[in-house]
Amino acid sequence: MLKLLFVVIVVGLAVYATIRLLQQDGAPARTLRPKPRPQVRRQAPDDDEEFLRDLDRRRLHPEDPDA
């Protein structure tokens, strides 16, 4: 009985080691996790150069909406 338990443990360790090696070598291991999306860095209006330039134009020329 003890020999059977020892054989089962050795076979289990061999299967585990084989699976781990296949996963590390880049074999097609399917995961259920989705790929992370790249994060977009949002810019606040007070950090936007174009927004600040437009504010200066409006301040200097309040009567001209296109300036």
C-alpha positions as CSV (number, residue, x, y, z in Angstrom):
1,M,0.0,0.0,0.0
2,L,2.8,2.4,0.9
3,K,4.6,1.6,-2.5
4,L,1.4,2.5,-4.4
5,L,1.1,5.8,-2.5
6,F,4.7,6.6,-3.3
7,V,4.2,5.8,-7.0
8,V,1.1,8.1,-7.2
9,I,3.1,10.9,-5.6
10,V,6.0,10.5,-7.9
11,V,3.7,10.4,-11.0
12,G,1.8,13.5,-9.8
13,L,5.1,15.4,-9.3
14,A,6.3,14.4,-12.7
15,V,3.0,15.6,-14.4
16,Y,3.1,18.8,-12.4
17,A,6.7,19.5,-13.4
18,T,6.0,18.7,-17.1
19,I,3.1,21.1,-17.2
20,R,5.0,23.9,-15.5
21,L,7.9,23.5,-17.9
22,L,5.5,23.6,-20.9
23,Q,3.9,26.8,-19.6
24,Q,7.3,28.5,-19.1
25,D,8.6,27.6,-22.6
26,G,5.8,29.5,-24.3
27,A,3.6,26.5,-25.3
28,P,0.0,27.5,-26.0
29,A,-1.4,27.7,-22.5
30,R,-4.9,29.0,-22.5
31,T,-5.7,31.5,-19.8
32,L,-9.1,33.0,-19.0
33,R,-7.7,36.4,-18.1
34,P,-8.4,39.1,-20.7
35,K,-5.4,41.1,-22.0
36,P,-5.0,44.4,-20.2
37,R,-6.0,47.5,-22.2
38,P,-3.5,50.3,-22.5
39,Q,-4.4,53.1,-20.2
40,V,-5.0,56.4,-21.8
41,R,-3.6,59.4,-19.9
42,R,-6.3,62.0,-19.8
43,Q,-5.2,65.6,-19.8
44,A,-7.0,68.2,-17.7
45,P,-8.1,71.4,-19.6
46,D,-5.8,73.5,-17.5
47,D,-2.8,71.4,-18.7
48,D,-3.7,71.6,-22.4
49,E,-1.6,74.1,-24.3
50,E,-4.2,74.7,-27.0
51,F,-6.9,75.4,-24.4
52,L,-4.7,77.9,-22.6
53,R,-3.8,79.7,-25.8
54,D,-7.5,79.9,-26.7
55,L,-8.2,81.4,-23.3
56,D,-5.6,84.1,-23.9
57,R,-7.0,84.8,-27.4
58,R,-10.5,85.2,-26.0
59,R,-9.2,87.5,-23.2
60,L,-7.3,89.7,-25.6
61,H,-10.1,89.8,-28.2
62,P,-13.5,89.4,-26.4
63,E,-15.5,90.8,-29.3
64,D,-14.1,88.5,-31.9
65,P,-15.3,84.9,-31.3
66,D,-13.0,83.4,-34.0
67,A,-9.8,85.0,-32.7
